[in-house]
């Protein structure tokens, strides 16, 4: 890892097969330990069931309301300020139950790699 300041470009946000928009804030070979992405789910949308092999995630809810489903737990309502802890290999999805976008930061350890994403639908 090296000292730096990253300036993400909002126009780099992309749509995923998971049914959410992702803006990678920090995801680099220079920092294998952690990646940070901003995720955005449109009103009424539920992301696809998925898991990330060998990667723990934390969702930090920044804006909006939702309902998260995690393998082995009952569905739980979430709002800005909540943190969702997702162990490696845990099946998951999140629904936007509000009127505006559901926005959260996805912190992954080790860093997210697309080959670890497993689509379950």
N, C-alpha and C positions, 0 to 999 in steps of 0.2 A: 504494500500500500504506500502511496505517496501523498504528501500534502497537496491539496488542490481545492478549487472552488468550481463546482459544476453548475452550469447554467442551462437547464433543460429547456427545450424549445416546445411550447405547447402544440405547435403544428406537427410534432412528431408522434402525437397520440394516435394509436391505431385500434381498430376494431378486432376482436378476437372471436374464435369459434366458441369461446366460453360465454358469449353474449354480454360482454362488457368492453369498455374502452380502457386501454392501458397507456400510460405515459411513464416510460422508464426514467426514473430520477437518478439512480445510481445502480449500474449493473455492469461490472467490468472485470476482466482478467486481473486487473491491478488490485482487486479487493474480493477475493474468493469467499471471504467469511460472511458477507452480507450484501443483499440487494434491496433497493427501495423503489417501489413503483406506486404511482397514483392510479387507482382504479375508479371507474365511473360507471354506474349502472343506471340506466334510464328508468323512469317511473313505470311500474307494472311489470318489469322484466325480472326473471329469475335466472341466475347464471346456471350453466350446465353442471351436473354432478361431475366432479373430478377429484383427483388426488395428485400430490406432487411427491414423487418417490424420493425418499431420503432427505427431504427438505421440510423444516419446520417453518410455519408462517405465523405472523401476527398481523391481524387487521386492526388498524387504528381508525375508527370511524371519525371522519372529519366533518361531514355534513349529511343531512338527510336522516331517513329512518329505514330500517330494514328488518328482516327476519333471517337469521342464519341457521343452517342445519349442518350439524357435524355428526359423523358416524359415532354411534353410541350415546348420543345425547338427544333430549327433546329439543325441538325448535325453540329459539330464543329471540325475542325482539331486541334490536340494538338501535342506538342513536348516537349522535355526536358525543365524543368523549369516551365511548366504550372501547374496550380492547378485546378482541377475539383471539384466543391462543389455539393454534391448530398444530397438533403433533405431526411429525413426518408420516406420510402414507395414509393420512386420515381423509376419508371421503367427505366432501363438503360442497355446499352451494349457498348463495345468499340471494334474497329477494328484496327488491326495492318496494316497500309498502307505502312510501310517501308520495307527495305530489311533485317534488323536485328531484333532481339527481341525487343518488346515494353515492357519496364520495368517501373513499378510505385509502389509507396508505397500506400497502402490503410489504411487510418486512420479512425477507426470507433468509434463513440460515441453513446450510451455506447458500450462497447466491443462487437465484433462480436461473435455471437452464431449461430451454424449451424441450429438450429430450427427456426431461424428468416428468413433464406434464402428462398425465394419463386421463384421457377423456373417458367417462364412464357411461355415457348415453348412447 
